[in-house]
Amino acid sequence: MRAPSSRAVAADAGVAALCVMVFWLPLDGPAEYALAAVLVVGVLLRSWWPVASFGVTAAATLAGVALGLAQDPFTAAAWALYRVAATRRGPGPAKAGSVALGVLVALAVVGTPDGEPVARYAAIGLLVVVGAWRLGDAVRREREEAVRVARAEREHAVLAERLRVVREVHDVVSHSLGTIAVTAGVTAHVAGDDPERLRRGLVRVEETGRQALDELRAVLGAVREDAARAPQPGVGDLAVLVGRARDAGVDVRVAVEGVEGVAPTLGLAVYRVVQEGLTNVVRHAPGARCEVTVTGSPDDVEVLVRDDGPGGTGGSGGTGGPAASGEPAGPGGHGLVGLRERVEALGGGFDAAPRPGGGFAVRAVLPRRVGVRRG
């Protein structure tokens, strides 16, 4: 059993002293001193054994009233009953409250030894006891609800973190393996004709693999509290993505302006949007021309990745397949779905669709302030 705080004990002592001074003084005989002492001890037991405290204080008060030694309307007992209701649940506290109410009703009917009716006293005591019980029960329910809400928030945070890690791992692996596959395929066709180009292709495969491993270590390391948290990629790392796409045979033109000083979370989202857009171009439209535009304003940042490759109407040869609308399209079709979730989680707007004249476009509008919805 956890020891009560000194503040709680001091509060109990103060209530006990107040009850004695208001309802029991003056003390004229041994019986009055004895009952007052029992009352004080009962109140002081409240922080350790609230049920026993209620029983002792109720018995002392009842005896004092029945003998005509006090006019305490069960104030000390109500103080103890409040803690019973606030800390206990089940039939025990309800029985304690029922006993107190039964005693008050009996007093109202029988009266005091000198024959005076105590209906008024019983009514006041009834209000005090019922009020203490209801207040304590309300406090207990509120605390239980707060615990349930806190538990639900923790579970939601854990789920959100797991989804974040899954998206990060998908983005890293999808982009890197796509680039490696295309680079290796191109290198295989020129292996016997151009040894230097073969060497450059193998070097690019090695660099891409190492970069992917570094990003995965950063993502997975961030999950561990004791891990050294490597910085996540951001707007300043877009040149690396563009270089990989160019090495894979995509003609990429990039324009970035107005994104100085963006928050790390926003910078990572911009990086992932460009990464997914270029990955789709490398996979589905190698050799196409691609434009990457990142434009910042005081309110938001717009990211646009568009290409002129084949399959702009949604065919399997381009980036405009079923995944464009947010639906999975077989293996690897969850990239745009995860990207949409990432953008919308930041309060942004996302769109991915075939272009009217051919090709495909991925567009995201991200607010500089998280939670401000942008379309």
N, C-alpha and C positions, 0 to 999 in steps of 0.2 A: 504493500500500500504506500502510495507516494505521500510524503509528509506535506501538510498544508503550508501555504505561504504565511509569513508573519503578518501580512496585510489582512488575510482572511481571519486569522486568530484574533487580531486586534479589532476587526469588525464585529466578531462574535462577542468579545468582551464588552465592547461599547453597547451593543444591543442589550446584553444581560444587565449592565448597569442602568441603562435607561429604563428598562422594564421595572426593575426594583424601585428606582426613584419615583417613577410616575404612578405605579399601581400598588406597591407594597408598603411604602413608607407611610407613617412611622412604624417601626418594628417594636412591639411592646413585650413580647414574651418569647420563651424558648421555641414554641411551635412555629411562630412566624419566622424567627431566625433560621430554623431548620429547613422550612419549606423554601425560603428565599435562597438558601445555600444550595439546595437541590436544584432549584430553577437555574441558578448561575452555572452549576456544573453541567446540567443538561444542555444549556446553550453552548458551552465551551466544547462539548463533545461533537458539535455539529460538523466541523470540518473533517473529523475522522470517521464517525459513525452517524450519519444523518438520521437513519431510521431509529436507532436507539435514542438519539438526541430528541427526536420528536416524542417518543414515548415518555421519556423522563419529564420533559417540559410540560407535556399535556397533563400528566398525572399530578405534578406539583401545582399547576394552575388550577386544575379541577379541585384538588384538596383545599387550596387556599380560598377559592370561591365558595365551596360548600361549607367551610368553617367560618365564613364571613371575615377572613383575614385579608382578602385582596379583591380588587375589582378588575383584574387583568382579563380583557376579552380575547384570551388565547393569543396574545401578540408574540410571545416567545415561541409558542408551539407553531404558529404560522411561519415564523422565521426559519425554524427547522424544517417544516413541511415544504417550504419553497425549495430548499436544497434537495430534499427527497425527490420532488417532482422534476427538478432540473437535471438530476444525475441518474435517476433510476427509471426503468420502464418495466411494464408487466403488472401483475395483479397486486404486488406488494404495496406500492405507493397508493394505488386506488383504495386498498383496504384501510390504509392509514387515514386517508381523507374521509372515508366512510365512518370510521370510528369517531373522529373528531366531530363530524356533523351529528352523529348519534348522541354524543355527550351533550352538545349544545341544545339539541331538541329536548333531551331529558331534563336539563336544567330549566328550560323554559316552562315545562309542564309542572315539575315538582316545586321549584322555587328554592330560596335560601332558608337556612335554619330558622331565621327570625320571622319567617312567614311572608316576606316581601317577594312579590313576583319579579322574575328576572327576564321577562320577555324582551325588553329593550336591550338588555345586556346580551342575551342570546342572539338577537338579530345582528347586533354589531359584531359579535364574535363570528357569526356565520359569514358575514361579508368579509371579515379579515381572513378567515381560513380559506374560503372559496377563492378569494382574490389571490392569496399566496399560491394556492394550488394551480390556478389557471396561469398565473404569470410564470411559475416555474416550468410548467408543462410547455408553454409557448417558447420559452428560452431553450428548452431541450430540443424541441422540434426544429427550431431555427439552427441550432448547432449541428444537428444531424443533417439538415439540408445543406448547410455550408460544407460539411465533410463530403457529401455526395457530389456537390458541384465541383469541389476541388479535385476529387478523384476522377470525375468525368473530364475535367480540363487536363489533368495529367495524362489520361489515356488518349485524349485527342492530340495532345502535344507529341506523344510518342508515335502515334499513327502518322501525324503530319511529318515528323522527322524521318520516319521510314520511307514515306512516299518521296520526300525530298532526296534522300540518298538513292532511291531507285531511279529517279529522274536523272540525277547527276551521273550515275554509273551508266545508264542507257546512253546519255548524250556523249559521254567520253568514248565508250566502247563502239557505239554506232559510227561516230565520225571517224575514229582512228582506224577501225577495221575496214570501213568503206574506202578510205584513202589508201590503205595498204593493199587491198584487193585490186583496185584499179591500177595503182602503180606497179604492182607485181605482174598484172596482166599485160600492161604495155611493155614492161621490161622483158617479158618472156618472148615477145614477138621480135625484139631487136637483139636478142642475146648473141646471135652469131654474126651479126652485121656490124655492130657498133659496140666494142668492148667498153669504151668510155661512158657511153650512155647507159650500158648495163651497170657499170660501177656506180654512176650517179643514182640510178634507180634503187639499187640495193642500199646505198647510204640513206636515201630518203625513207625507205622502209624501216631501216634501223632507227632513224631519228623520230619518225612518227610513233613507232612502238615505245621508245623510251619516254616520249612526251606523254603518251597515254598512261604508261605506268606511273609517271610522276603525278598526273592529275588524279588517278585512282587512289594513290597513296594520300593525296591531300583530302579527297572526299571521304575516304574511309577513316583516315586519321582524325578528321573533325568529329567523328562519332564518339571517339574515346575522349573522356574529359582530361586524361593525363597525357594525351598525345600533343606533340608540337603541331600547332595549326598552321599549315602552310597557306600562303595567300591564295585565294581563289582567282581564276582568270577574270579579266574585265575588259573594258574598252581598249585599253592599251595593248591587249594581246590579239587584237583582230588581225594584225599583220601576219601573225603566224598562221591563222586559218586561211587567209588569202594566199599565202605562199604555198600551203599544201594543195589547195585547189588548183593553183596554176601548175604545180608539178604534176598533177593528175590530168592535165590537158584541158582545163577550163580557162577560158579567157575572162578574167575577173577584173572589173573596174570598181574601185571603192572610193567613197566620199564620206568623210566624217567631219561634222562641225557642231559646235555648241554643246558638247558633252563634257566640258571640263568640270571637274569637281563633283561628278555624280556619286551617289552612295554606292558602296561595294555591292550591296544586294541588287541594285539596279544595273550596275555594270556587269555583274554576272549574268543577269537575265538577257541583256543586250548581246553578250558573247554567245549565249546558248541559242538565241534566235538566229544569229548569223551562222553559227556552227551547223544547226539543223538544216538551214536553207542551202548552204554550200554542200553539205553531205548529200542531200537529195539530188542536187545538180550533178555531183560527181558520180553518183550511183546510176541515175536514170537518163542523164543527158550529157555524157562526156563529150568534150569538144565544143560545147555550146558557149555562147557569150552570156555573161552574168554581171549584173549590176548590184552592188551593195551600197545602200545609202543609209546613213545614221545621222539624223538631224535632231538637235536638241533645241528646246524653247524654255522659257522660264517655268512652264507648267508641266511639260512632258517631254519624252524622247520617242521619236518615231524611227522604227527600223523597217527597212524594205529590202528584200532580196528577190530579184526577179531575173528570169532567164528567157532565152528564145529557143530553147530546145524543143524536140518533138514531143508529142503526147500532150499538148496543151489542152485537149478536149477531155482528158481523163483516161487516155489509153495507157496500156501497161508500159509503153516505151518511155514515158516522161514522168515528171514529178507530180502530175495532176491526177493520180489514181484515187481510189476511194479514200485513202488516208487524208486527202486534202480537206474533206468535209469533217474530219475528226473521227472517222470510222477506221478501225484497223483493216489493213489490207494484207493479211497474211504475215509471214515473218518480216519483222522490221517495220510493220505498219503502225506502231504505237508512238512513233517519234513526234508527229504533229499533235497527237492527243495529249501527250505529256507536256509538250510545249504550250499548248493552249491552257492547260491547268496551271502551269507555272506563271504565265502572264496574267491570267485572271486572278490568281492568288494574290498578286501585287496590285490588284485593282485596275488592270489594264484591259485593252481590247485586242483581239487577235483575229486574223483572217488569213486563210490559205485557199487559193482557188486558181484554176487555169486562167490564163490571159486571153482576151478575145482574139488577138492576132497570133496566138500560138505561144507556147511556153507556159511558165508557171510563176506565181508571185506569192511570197509569204510576207505579211505585214503585221507589225505589232506596235501598239501605242502604249507606252508605259509612263505612268505619272511619276513625277519626281518625288511627290509625297505619297507614301504608301497608304492605300485606302481611298484615295480620291479617284473615283471611277472615270475612266476615259474610254471612248469608243473608237 
